[in-house]
Structure formats: C-alpha cells, structure tokens
Amino acid sequence: MQKQAEWILCPVCGNKTRDRTRYDTVLKNYPLYCPKCKQETLIEAENLKVTVIKKQEN
C-alpha cells in the first residue's frame, strides 16, 4: 500500500515542517520555512522526492 502523504523535513535541521507532500504533488521554487530553526529554503518536490535549490540568506 502506498503512503498518502509525507511530512517535508527541513534540509537544515532535519525536523518536520508544517507542510506535507503527496505522491502526486509537484512543487517548483517553493519557499519552505522551518518553525524550529527559523530558516527558509527554496525547494522543488515531485513524487515524494524533495530537492534543495538554495538556502536563503536572512
């Protein structure tokens, strides 16, 4: 059985963010914010695979 959705993990600290992705979700240039380490990272996601584009400098 295939999972319905997975939490997107922060690429900086590895904790869960407030966003989830499904197997049919496609994200392009998405600004992912982590409430724990307060960092913003630009990501792309497709087929439950998340790729970091670049880390934002604050």
Distance bins in CASP14 RR format, pairs under 12 A and 6 or more apart:
PFRMAT RR
TARGET T0000
AUTHOR 0000-0000-0000
RMODE 2
METHOD distances of the structure
MODEL  1
1 23 0 0 0 0 0 1 0 0 0 0 0
2 22 0 0 0 0 1 0 0 0 0 0 0
2 23 1 0 0 1 0 0 0 0 0 0 0
2 24 0 0 0 0 0 1 0 0 0 0 0
2 47 0 0 0 0 0 1 0 0 0 0 0
2 48 0 0 0 0 1 0 0 0 0 0 0
3 20 0 0 0 0 0 1 0 0 0 0 0
3 21 0 0 0 0 0 1 0 0 0 0 0
3 22 0 0 0 0 1 0 0 0 0 0 0
3 23 1 0 0 1 0 0 0 0 0 0 0
3 24 0 0 0 0 0 1 0 0 0 0 0
3 47 0 0 0 0 0 1 0 0 0 0 0
3 48 1 0 0 1 0 0 0 0 0 0 0
4 20 0 0 0 0 1 0 0 0 0 0 0
4 21 0 0 0 0 0 1 0 0 0 0 0
4 22 1 0 0 1 0 0 0 0 0 0 0
4 23 0 0 0 0 1 0 0 0 0 0 0
4 24 0 0 0 0 0 1 0 0 0 0 0
4 25 0 0 0 0 0 1 0 0 0 0 0
4 48 0 0 0 0 0 1 0 0 0 0 0
5 19 0 0 0 0 1 0 0 0 0 0 0
5 20 1 0 1 0 0 0 0 0 0 0 0
5 21 1 0 0 1 0 0 0 0 0 0 0
5 22 1 0 1 0 0 0 0 0 0 0 0
5 23 0 0 0 0 1 0 0 0 0 0 0
5 24 0 0 0 0 0 1 0 0 0 0 0
5 25 0 0 0 0 1 0 0 0 0 0 0
5 45 0 0 0 0 0 1 0 0 0 0 0
5 48 0 0 0 0 1 0 0 0 0 0 0
6 16 0 0 0 0 1 0 0 0 0 0 0
6 17 0 0 0 0 0 1 0 0 0 0 0
6 19 0 0 0 0 0 1 0 0 0 0 0
6 20 1 0 0 1 0 0 0 0 0 0 0
6 21 1 0 0 1 0 0 0 0 0 0 0
6 22 1 0 0 1 0 0 0 0 0 0 0
6 23 0 0 0 0 1 0 0 0 0 0 0
6 25 0 0 0 0 1 0 0 0 0 0 0
6 45 0 0 0 0 1 0 0 0 0 0 0
6 47 0 0 0 0 0 1 0 0 0 0 0
6 48 1 0 1 0 0 0 0 0 0 0 0
6 49 0 0 0 0 0 1 0 0 0 0 0
6 50 0 0 0 0 1 0 0 0 0 0 0
7 14 0 0 0 0 0 1 0 0 0 0 0
7 15 0 0 0 0 1 0 0 0 0 0 0
7 16 1 0 1 0 0 0 0 0 0 0 0
7 17 1 0 0 1 0 0 0 0 0 0 0
7 18 0 0 0 0 1 0 0 0 0 0 0
7 19 1 0 0 1 0 0 0 0 0 0 0
7 20 1 0 1 0 0 0 0 0 0 0 0
7 21 0 0 0 0 1 0 0 0 0 0 0
7 22 0 0 0 0 0 1 0 0 0 0 0
7 32 0 0 0 0 0 1 0 0 0 0 0
7 34 0 0 0 0 0 1 0 0 0 0 0
7 45 0 0 0 0 0 1 0 0 0 0 0
7 48 0 0 0 0 0 1 0 0 0 0 0
7 50 0 0 0 0 0 1 0 0 0 0 0
8 14 0 0 0 0 0 1 0 0 0 0 0
8 15 0 0 0 0 0 1 0 0 0 0 0
8 16 1 0 0 1 0 0 0 0 0 0 0
8 17 1 0 1 0 0 0 0 0 0 0 0
8 18 0 0 0 0 1 0 0 0 0 0 0
8 19 1 0 1 0 0 0 0 0 0 0 0
8 20 1 0 0 1 0 0 0 0 0 0 0
8 21 1 0 1 0 0 0 0 0 0 0 0
8 22 0 0 0 0 0 1 0 0 0 0 0
8 25 0 0 0 0 1 0 0 0 0 0 0
8 27 0 0 0 0 1 0 0 0 0 0 0
8 30 0 0 0 0 1 0 0 0 0 0 0
8 31 0 0 0 0 0 1 0 0 0 0 0
8 32 1 0 0 1 0 0 0 0 0 0 0
8 33 0 0 0 0 0 1 0 0 0 0 0
8 34 0 0 0 0 1 0 0 0 0 0 0
8 41 0 0 0 0 0 1 0 0 0 0 0
8 43 1 0 0 1 0 0 0 0 0 0 0
8 44 0 0 0 0 0 1 0 0 0 0 0
8 45 1 0 0 1 0 0 0 0 0 0 0
8 48 0 0 0 0 1 0 0 0 0 0 0
8 49 0 0 0 0 0 1 0 0 0 0 0
8 50 1 0 1 0 0 0 0 0 0 0 0
8 51 0 0 0 0 0 1 0 0 0 0 0
8 52 0 0 0 0 0 1 0 0 0 0 0
9 15 1 0 0 1 0 0 0 0 0 0 0
9 16 1 0 0 1 0 0 0 0 0 0 0
9 17 1 0 0 1 0 0 0 0 0 0 0
9 18 0 0 0 0 0 1 0 0 0 0 0
9 19 0 0 0 0 1 0 0 0 0 0 0
9 20 0 0 0 0 0 1 0 0 0 0 0
9 21 0 0 0 0 0 1 0 0 0 0 0
9 32 0 0 0 0 1 0 0 0 0 0 0
9 34 0 0 0 0 1 0 0 0 0 0 0
9 36 0 0 0 0 0 1 0 0 0 0 0
9 37 0 0 0 0 0 1 0 0 0 0 0
9 41 0 0 0 0 0 1 0 0 0 0 0
9 43 0 0 0 0 0 1 0 0 0 0 0
9 45 0 0 0 0 0 1 0 0 0 0 0
9 48 0 0 0 0 0 1 0 0 0 0 0
9 50 1 0 0 1 0 0 0 0 0 0 0
9 52 0 0 0 0 0 1 0 0 0 0 0
10 16 1 0 0 1 0 0 0 0 0 0 0
10 17 1 0 1 0 0 0 0 0 0 0 0
10 18 0 0 0 0 0 1 0 0 0 0 0
10 19 0 0 0 0 0 1 0 0 0 0 0
10 32 1 0 0 1 0 0 0 0 0 0 0
10 33 0 0 0 0 1 0 0 0 0 0 0
10 34 1 1 0 0 0 0 0 0 0 0 0
10 35 0 0 0 0 1 0 0 0 0 0 0
10 36 1 0 0 1 0 0 0 0 0 0 0
10 37 1 0 0 1 0 0 0 0 0 0 0
10 38 0 0 0 0 0 1 0 0 0 0 0
10 39 1 0 0 1 0 0 0 0 0 0 0
10 40 0 0 0 0 0 1 0 0 0 0 0
10 41 1 0 0 1 0 0 0 0 0 0 0
10 43 0 0 0 0 1 0 0 0 0 0 0
10 50 0 0 0 0 0 1 0 0 0 0 0
10 52 0 0 0 0 0 1 0 0 0 0 0
10 55 0 0 0 0 0 1 0 0 0 0 0
11 17 0 0 0 0 1 0 0 0 0 0 0
11 32 1 0 0 1 0 0 0 0 0 0 0
11 33 0 0 0 0 0 1 0 0 0 0 0
11 34 0 0 0 0 1 0 0 0 0 0 0
11 37 0 0 0 0 0 1 0 0 0 0 0
11 39 0 0 0 0 1 0 0 0 0 0 0
11 40 0 0 0 0 0 1 0 0 0 0 0
11 41 1 0 1 0 0 0 0 0 0 0 0
11 42 0 0 0 0 0 1 0 0 0 0 0
11 43 1 0 0 1 0 0 0 0 0 0 0
11 44 0 0 0 0 0 1 0 0 0 0 0
11 45 0 0 0 0 0 1 0 0 0 0 0
11 50 1 0 0 1 0 0 0 0 0 0 0
11 51 0 0 0 0 1 0 0 0 0 0 0
11 52 1 0 1 0 0 0 0 0 0 0 0
11 53 0 0 0 0 0 1 0 0 0 0 0
11 54 0 0 0 0 0 1 0 0 0 0 0
11 55 1 0 0 1 0 0 0 0 0 0 0
11 56 0 0 0 0 0 1 0 0 0 0 0
12 32 0 0 0 0 1 0 0 0 0 0 0
12 33 0 0 0 0 0 1 0 0 0 0 0
12 34 1 0 0 1 0 0 0 0 0 0 0
12 36 0 0 0 0 1 0 0 0 0 0 0
12 37 1 0 1 0 0 0 0 0 0 0 0
12 38 0 0 0 0 1 0 0 0 0 0 0
12 39 1 0 1 0 0 0 0 0 0 0 0
12 40 0 0 0 0 1 0 0 0 0 0 0
12 41 1 0 0 1 0 0 0 0 0 0 0
12 43 0 0 0 0 0 1 0 0 0 0 0
12 52 0 0 0 0 1 0 0 0 0 0 0
12 55 1 0 0 1 0 0 0 0 0 0 0
12 56 0 0 0 0 0 1 0 0 0 0 0
12 58 0 0 0 0 0 1 0 0 0 0 0
13 32 0 0 0 0 0 1 0 0 0 0 0
13 34 1 0 0 1 0 0 0 0 0 0 0
13 35 0 0 0 0 0 1 0 0 0 0 0
13 36 1 0 1 0 0 0 0 0 0 0 0
13 37 1 0 1 0 0 0 0 0 0 0 0
13 38 0 0 0 0 1 0 0 0 0 0 0
13 39 1 0 0 1 0 0 0 0 0 0 0
13 41 0 0 0 0 0 1 0 0 0 0 0
13 55 0 0 0 0 0 1 0 0 0 0 0
14 32 0 0 0 0 0 1 0 0 0 0 0
14 34 0 0 0 0 1 0 0 0 0 0 0
14 36 0 0 0 0 1 0 0 0 0 0 0
14 37 0 0 0 0 1 0 0 0 0 0 0
14 39 0 0 0 0 0 1 0 0 0 0 0
14 41 0 0 0 0 0 1 0 0 0 0 0
14 50 0 0 0 0 0 1 0 0 0 0 0
14 52 0 0 0 0 0 1 0 0 0 0 0
15 32 0 0 0 0 0 1 0 0 0 0 0
15 33 0 0 0 0 0 1 0 0 0 0 0
15 34 1 0 0 1 0 0 0 0 0 0 0
15 35 0 0 0 0 1 0 0 0 0 0 0
15 36 1 0 1 0 0 0 0 0 0 0 0
15 37 1 0 0 1 0 0 0 0 0 0 0
15 38 0 0 0 0 0 1 0 0 0 0 0
15 39 0 0 0 0 0 1 0 0 0 0 0
16 32 0 0 0 0 0 1 0 0 0 0 0
16 34 0 0 0 0 1 0 0 0 0 0 0
16 35 0 0 0 0 1 0 0 0 0 0 0
16 36 0 0 0 0 1 0 0 0 0 0 0
16 37 0 0 0 0 0 1 0 0 0 0 0
17 30 0 0 0 0 0 1 0 0 0 0 0
17 31 0 0 0 0 0 1 0 0 0 0 0
17 32 1 0 1 0 0 0 0 0 0 0 0
17 33 1 0 0 1 0 0 0 0 0 0 0
17 34 1 0 1 0 0 0 0 0 0 0 0
17 35 1 0 0 1 0 0 0 0 0 0 0
17 36 0 0 0 0 1 0 0 0 0 0 0
17 37 0 0 0 0 0 1 0 0 0 0 0
17 38 0 0 0 0 0 1 0 0 0 0 0
17 39 0 0 0 0 0 1 0 0 0 0 0
17 40 0 0 0 0 0 1 0 0 0 0 0
17 41 0 0 0 0 1 0 0 0 0 0 0
17 43 0 0 0 0 1 0 0 0 0 0 0
17 45 0 0 0 0 0 1 0 0 0 0 0
17 50 0 0 0 0 0 1 0 0 0 0 0
18 32 0 0 0 0 1 0 0 0 0 0 0
18 33 1 0 0 1 0 0 0 0 0 0 0
18 34 0 0 0 0 1 0 0 0 0 0 0
18 35 1 0 0 1 0 0 0 0 0 0 0
18 36 0 0 0 0 0 1 0 0 0 0 0
19 25 0 0 0 0 1 0 0 0 0 0 0
19 27 0 0 0 0 1 0 0 0 0 0 0
19 30 0 0 0 0 1 0 0 0 0 0 0
19 31 0 0 0 0 0 1 0 0 0 0 0
19 32 1 0 0 1 0 0 0 0 0 0 0
19 33 0 0 0 0 1 0 0 0 0 0 0
19 34 0 0 0 0 1 0 0 0 0 0 0
19 35 0 0 0 0 0 1 0 0 0 0 0
19 41 0 0 0 0 0 1 0 0 0 0 0
19 43 0 0 0 0 1 0 0 0 0 0 0
19 45 0 0 0 0 1 0 0 0 0 0 0
19 50 0 0 0 0 1 0 0 0 0 0 0
20 27 0 0 0 0 0 1 0 0 0 0 0
20 32 0 0 0 0 0 1 0 0 0 0 0
20 45 0 0 0 0 0 1 0 0 0 0 0
20 48 0 0 0 0 0 1 0 0 0 0 0
20 50 0 0 0 0 0 1 0 0 0 0 0
21 27 1 0 0 1 0 0 0 0 0 0 0
21 30 0 0 0 0 1 0 0 0 0 0 0
21 32 0 0 0 0 0 1 0 0 0 0 0
21 43 0 0 0 0 1 0 0 0 0 0 0
21 44 0 0 0 0 0 1 0 0 0 0 0
21 45 1 0 1 0 0 0 0 0 0 0 0
21 46 0 0 0 0 1 0 0 0 0 0 0
21 47 0 0 0 0 1 0 0 0 0 0 0
21 48 1 0 0 1 0 0 0 0 0 0 0
21 49 0 0 0 0 1 0 0 0 0 0 0
21 50 1 0 0 1 0 0 0 0 0 0 0
21 51 0 0 0 0 0 1 0 0 0 0 0
22 45 0 0 0 0 1 0 0 0 0 0 0
22 46 0 0 0 0 0 1 0 0 0 0 0
22 47 0 0 0 0 1 0 0 0 0 0 0
22 48 1 0 0 1 0 0 0 0 0 0 0
23 45 0 0 0 0 0 1 0 0 0 0 0
23 46 0 0 0 0 1 0 0 0 0 0 0
23 47 1 0 0 1 0 0 0 0 0 0 0
23 48 1 0 1 0 0 0 0 0 0 0 0
23 49 0 0 0 0 1 0 0 0 0 0 0
24 45 0 0 0 0 0 1 0 0 0 0 0
24 46 0 0 0 0 1 0 0 0 0 0 0
24 47 0 0 0 0 1 0 0 0 0 0 0
24 48 0 0 0 0 1 0 0 0 0 0 0
25 43 0 0 0 0 0 1 0 0 0 0 0
25 44 0 0 0 0 0 1 0 0 0 0 0
25 45 1 0 0 1 0 0 0 0 0 0 0
25 46 1 0 0 1 0 0 0 0 0 0 0
25 47 0 0 0 0 1 0 0 0 0 0 0
25 48 1 0 0 1 0 0 0 0 0 0 0
25 49 0 0 0 0 0 1 0 0 0 0 0
25 50 0 0 0 0 0 1 0 0 0 0 0
26 43 0 0 0 0 0 1 0 0 0 0 0
26 44 0 0 0 0 1 0 0 0 0 0 0
26 45 1 0 0 1 0 0 0 0 0 0 0
26 46 1 0 1 0 0 0 0 0 0 0 0
26 47 0 0 0 0 1 0 0 0 0 0 0
26 48 0 0 0 0 0 1 0 0 0 0 0
26 49 0 0 0 0 0 1 0 0 0 0 0
26 50 0 0 0 0 0 1 0 0 0 0 0
26 51 0 0 0 0 0 1 0 0 0 0 0
27 41 0 0 0 0 0 1 0 0 0 0 0
27 42 0 0 0 0 0 1 0 0 0 0 0
27 43 1 0 0 1 0 0 0 0 0 0 0
27 44 1 0 1 0 0 0 0 0 0 0 0
27 45 1 0 1 0 0 0 0 0 0 0 0
27 46 1 0 0 1 0 0 0 0 0 0 0
27 47 0 0 0 0 0 1 0 0 0 0 0
27 48 0 0 0 0 0 1 0 0 0 0 0
27 49 0 0 0 0 0 1 0 0 0 0 0
27 50 0 0 0 0 1 0 0 0 0 0 0
27 51 0 0 0 0 1 0 0 0 0 0 0
27 52 0 0 0 0 0 1 0 0 0 0 0
27 53 0 0 0 0 0 1 0 0 0 0 0
28 42 0 0 0 0 1 0 0 0 0 0 0
28 43 0 0 0 0 1 0 0 0 0 0 0
28 44 1 0 1 0 0 0 0 0 0 0 0
28 45 0 0 0 0 1 0 0 0 0 0 0
28 46 0 0 0 0 1 0 0 0 0 0 0
28 51 0 0 0 0 0 1 0 0 0 0 0
28 53 0 0 0 0 1 0 0 0 0 0 0
29 41 0 0 0 0 0 1 0 0 0 0 0
29 42 1 0 0 1 0 0 0 0 0 0 0
29 43 0 0 0 0 1 0 0 0 0 0 0
29 44 1 0 0 1 0 0 0 0 0 0 0
29 45 0 0 0 0 0 1 0 0 0 0 0
29 51 0 0 0 0 0 1 0 0 0 0 0
29 52 0 0 0 0 0 1 0 0 0 0 0
29 53 1 0 0 1 0 0 0 0 0 0 0
29 54 0 0 0 0 0 1 0 0 0 0 0
29 56 0 0 0 0 0 1 0 0 0 0 0
30 40 0 0 0 0 0 1 0 0 0 0 0
30 41 0 0 0 0 1 0 0 0 0 0 0
30 42 1 0 0 1 0 0 0 0 0 0 0
30 43 1 0 1 0 0 0 0 0 0 0 0
30 44 1 0 0 1 0 0 0 0 0 0 0
30 45 1 0 0 1 0 0 0 0 0 0 0
30 46 0 0 0 0 0 1 0 0 0 0 0
30 50 0 0 0 0 1 0 0 0 0 0 0
30 51 0 0 0 0 0 1 0 0 0 0 0
30 52 0 0 0 0 0 1 0 0 0 0 0
30 53 0 0 0 0 1 0 0 0 0 0 0
30 56 0 0 0 0 0 1 0 0 0 0 0
31 39 0 0 0 0 0 1 0 0 0 0 0
31 40 1 0 1 0 0 0 0 0 0 0 0
31 41 1 0 0 1 0 0 0 0 0 0 0
31 42 1 0 1 0 0 0 0 0 0 0 0
31 43 0 0 0 0 1 0 0 0 0 0 0
31 44 0 0 0 0 0 1 0 0 0 0 0
31 52 0 0 0 0 0 1 0 0 0 0 0
31 53 0 0 0 0 1 0 0 0 0 0 0
31 54 0 0 0 0 0 1 0 0 0 0 0
31 55 0 0 0 0 0 1 0 0 0 0 0
31 56 1 0 0 1 0 0 0 0 0 0 0
31 58 0 0 0 0 0 1 0 0 0 0 0
32 39 0 0 0 0 1 0 0 0 0 0 0
32 40 1 0 0 1 0 0 0 0 0 0 0
32 41 1 0 1 0 0 0 0 0 0 0 0
32 42 1 0 0 1 0 0 0 0 0 0 0
32 43 1 0 1 0 0 0 0 0 0 0 0
32 44 0 0 0 0 0 1 0 0 0 0 0
32 45 0 0 0 0 1 0 0 0 0 0 0
32 50 0 0 0 0 1 0 0 0 0 0 0
32 51 0 0 0 0 0 1 0 0 0 0 0
32 52 0 0 0 0 1 0 0 0 0 0 0
32 53 0 0 0 0 1 0 0 0 0 0 0
32 54 0 0 0 0 0 1 0 0 0 0 0
32 55 0 0 0 0 0 1 0 0 0 0 0
32 56 0 0 0 0 1 0 0 0 0 0 0
33 39 1 0 0 1 0 0 0 0 0 0 0
33 40 1 0 1 0 0 0 0 0 0 0 0
33 41 0 0 0 0 1 0 0 0 0 0 0
33 42 0 0 0 0 0 1 0 0 0 0 0
33 43 0 0 0 0 0 1 0 0 0 0 0
33 56 0 0 0 0 1 0 0 0 0 0 0
33 58 0 0 0 0 0 1 0 0 0 0 0
34 40 1 0 0 1 0 0 0 0 0 0 0
34 41 1 0 0 1 0 0 0 0 0 0 0
34 43 0 0 0 0 0 1 0 0 0 0 0
34 55 0 0 0 0 0 1 0 0 0 0 0
34 56 0 0 0 0 0 1 0 0 0 0 0
37 55 0 0 0 0 0 1 0 0 0 0 0
37 58 0 0 0 0 0 1 0 0 0 0 0
38 56 0 0 0 0 0 1 0 0 0 0 0
38 58 0 0 0 0 1 0 0 0 0 0 0
39 52 0 0 0 0 0 1 0 0 0 0 0
39 54 0 0 0 0 0 1 0 0 0 0 0
39 55 1 0 0 1 0 0 0 0 0 0 0
39 56 1 0 0 1 0 0 0 0 0 0 0
39 57 0 0 0 0 1 0 0 0 0 0 0
39 58 1 0 0 1 0 0 0 0 0 0 0
40 52 0 0 0 0 0 1 0 0 0 0 0
40 53 0 0 0 0 0 1 0 0 0 0 0
40 54 0 0 0 0 0 1 0 0 0 0 0
40 55 0 0 0 0 1 0 0 0 0 0 0
40 56 1 0 1 0 0 0 0 0 0 0 0
40 57 0 0 0 0 1 0 0 0 0 0 0
40 58 1 0 0 1 0 0 0 0 0 0 0
41 50 0 0 0 0 1 0 0 0 0 0 0
41 51 0 0 0 0 0 1 0 0 0 0 0
41 52 1 0 1 0 0 0 0 0 0 0 0
41 53 1 0 0 1 0 0 0 0 0 0 0
41 54 1 0 0 1 0 0 0 0 0 0 0
41 55 1 0 1 0 0 0 0 0 0 0 0
41 56 1 0 0 1 0 0 0 0 0 0 0
41 57 0 0 0 0 0 1 0 0 0 0 0
41 58 0 0 0 0 0 1 0 0 0 0 0
42 50 0 0 0 0 0 1 0 0 0 0 0
42 51 0 0 0 0 1 0 0 0 0 0 0
42 52 1 0 0 1 0 0 0 0 0 0 0
42 53 1 0 1 0 0 0 0 0 0 0 0
42 54 1 0 1 0 0 0 0 0 0 0 0
42 55 1 0 0 1 0 0 0 0 0 0 0
42 56 1 0 0 1 0 0 0 0 0 0 0
42 57 0 0 0 0 0 1 0 0 0 0 0
43 49 0 0 0 0 0 1 0 0 0 0 0
43 50 1 0 1 0 0 0 0 0 0 0 0
43 51 1 0 0 1 0 0 0 0 0 0 0
43 52 1 0 1 0 0 0 0 0 0 0 0
43 53 1 0 0 1 0 0 0 0 0 0 0
43 54 0 0 0 0 1 0 0 0 0 0 0
43 55 0 0 0 0 0 1 0 0 0 0 0
43 56 0 0 0 0 0 1 0 0 0 0 0
44 50 1 0 0 1 0 0 0 0 0 0 0
44 51 1 0 1 0 0 0 0 0 0 0 0
44 52 0 0 0 0 1 0 0 0 0 0 0
44 53 1 0 0 1 0 0 0 0 0 0 0
44 54 0 0 0 0 0 1 0 0 0 0 0
45 51 1 0 0 1 0 0 0 0 0 0 0
45 52 0 0 0 0 0 1 0 0 0 0 0
45 53 0 0 0 0 0 1 0 0 0 0 0
END
